[in-house]
């Protein structure tokens, strides 16, 4: 459950909080060909003078492609959340909430929708992307694929004939052989 009804919490005094345990199966988040699943963590939703502060730590798995051999594998990621969400509608008056910070392009505002639902799905997706390694590897010793025939070198040996010699060293190599 990455969506929380915070209407009761918005009616409570500043400092009130709720604790939630996340235990999701597959989250319907697509990262091009990747997918996020097995989301676990603890969240604390705290009432602030403006909205709801979300604090917590999340662990998840992202199915991604190895940068060397291109096979799919599951990469574990973990990250902390510390974000404030502001209501789009004032819970007491029913009037639009104070979102005056929307005019400043340097401030990203997380919004609680008009039904008082705080949705963390997009935030979890973005943090999962950021937490992935720059070049994901299925195995630290992944040999990759052959540049000639394209065979996955982790699954079998390549039969391509490779000339390991650099032609720029040709003259020196001939001297060495003599």
C-alpha positions in Angstrom: 0.0 0.0 0.0 1.8 3.1 -1.2 -1.3 5.3 -0.9 -2.5 6.5 2.6 -5.7 8.3 3.6 -4.4 11.1 5.8 -7.7 13.0 6.5 -7.8 12.1 10.2 -4.1 12.9 10.6 -4.7 16.3 9.0 -7.4 17.1 11.6 -5.0 16.3 14.5 -2.6 18.7 16.2 1.0 19.3 15.0 3.3 16.4 16.0 0.7 13.7 15.8 1.9 10.7 13.9 1.1 7.3 12.4 3.4 4.3 11.7 3.0 2.1 8.7 4.8 -1.0 7.6 5.2 -1.4 3.8 5.1 -4.9 2.5 4.3 -4.8 -1.2 4.6 -7.4 -3.9 5.0 -6.1 -7.4 4.5 -2.3 -7.7 3.1 -1.3 -11.0 6.0 1.0 -11.8 7.8 0.6 -15.1 11.4 1.8 -15.5 11.5 1.3 -19.2 12.1 -2.4 -19.1 12.7 -2.6 -15.4 10.1 -3.2 -12.7 10.1 -2.6 -8.9 9.0 -5.4 -6.6 9.3 -6.6 -3.0 9.0 -3.2 -1.3 9.5 -3.4 2.4 10.0 -0.7 5.0 8.7 1.4 7.9 7.1 4.8 7.4 6.2 7.4 9.9 3.7 10.1 8.9 3.9 13.2 11.1 1.5 16.1 11.1 3.3 19.4 10.6 2.0 22.9 10.6 1.7 22.8 6.8 0.9 19.2 6.0 2.4 15.7 6.5 6.1 14.8 6.9 6.9 11.3 5.7 10.0 9.7 7.2 11.2 6.2 6.7 13.5 3.6 5.2 12.5 1.4 2.2 14.2 -1.6 0.7 13.1 -3.0 -2.6 14.3 -5.0 -5.7 14.4 -3.6 -9.2 14.6 -6.0 -12.1 17.1 -4.5 -14.5 19.6 -5.4 -17.2 23.2 -6.1 -16.7 25.4 -3.5 -18.4 27.8 -6.2 -19.6 25.8 -9.2 -20.7 22.3 -7.7 -21.0 20.6 -10.4 -19.0 17.8 -9.4 -16.6 18.5 -9.8 -12.8 17.2 -8.4 -9.6 19.1 -5.5 -8.0 18.5 -4.7 -4.3 18.1 -1.0 -3.5 17.4 0.8 -0.3 16.8 4.5 0.4 15.5 6.9 3.0 12.4 9.1 2.6 12.2 12.5 4.2 9.5 14.5 2.3 6.8 16.9 3.3 3.4 16.6 1.5 1.0 19.6 1.4 -2.8 19.3 1.1 -4.4 20.6 -2.0 -7.6 21.2 0.0 -7.8 22.5 3.6 -9.4 19.6 5.6 -11.3 22.0 7.9 -12.6 24.7 5.6 -12.7 22.8 2.3 -10.9 25.7 0.6 -7.9 25.2 -1.6 -4.7 24.7 0.4 -1.8 27.1 0.6 0.4 26.1 -2.2 2.1 29.5 -2.7 5.4 27.8 -3.0 4.3 26.4 -6.4 5.4 29.7 -8.0 9.0 29.0 -7.2 10.5 26.7 -9.8 13.3 25.7 -7.4 10.9 24.1 -4.9 9.3 20.7 -5.6 6.0 20.4 -3.8 4.5 17.0 -3.0 0.8 17.3 -2.9 -1.9 15.4 -1.0 -4.9 15.1 -3.4 -8.4 16.5 -3.0 -9.5 13.2 -1.5 -6.8 13.5 1.2 -4.8 10.6 -0.2 -1.0 10.8 0.1 0.5 8.7 -2.7 4.1 7.6 -2.4 4.2 5.6 -5.7 6.0 8.2 -7.8 8.4 9.0 -5.0 9.3 5.4 -4.5 9.8 5.0 -8.3 12.1 8.0 -8.5 14.1 7.0 -5.5 14.5 3.5 -6.8 15.9 4.8 -10.1 18.3 7.1 -8.3 19.4 4.2 -6.0 20.4 1.9 -8.9 24.1 1.7 -9.7 25.3 3.6 -12.7 26.3 0.4 -14.5 24.3 -2.5 -13.0 26.1 -5.9 -13.0 24.5 -9.3 -12.6 27.8 -10.5 -11.1 30.9 -8.7 -10.2 32.9 -11.1 -12.4 30.5 -10.9 -15.4 32.4 -11.5 -18.6 29.9 -9.7 -20.8 29.2 -10.7 -24.4 31.6 -11.3 -27.3 32.0 -8.2 -29.4 32.4 -10.5 -32.5 29.6 -13.1 -32.3 27.5 -11.8 -29.4 27.5 -14.9 -27.3 27.1 -14.4 -23.5 30.5 -15.3 -22.1 28.9 -16.3 -18.8 26.9 -19.1 -20.5 29.6 -20.4 -22.9 32.9 -20.0 -24.5 33.3 -18.0 -27.6 34.8 -19.7 -30.7 35.8 -16.5 -32.5 39.4 -16.2 -33.7 40.8 -13.2 -32.1 44.2 -11.6 -32.9 45.3 -10.3 -29.5 48.1 -8.3 -31.1 47.8 -4.6 -31.6 49.0 -3.8 -35.2 50.7 -0.7 -33.9 53.3 -2.9 -32.1 53.9 -5.1 -35.1 57.5 -4.1 -35.8 58.5 -4.5 -32.2 56.7 -7.9 -32.0 58.7 -9.1 -35.0 61.9 -8.1 -33.3 61.0 -10.0 -30.2 60.2 -13.1 -32.1 63.6 -13.1 -33.9 
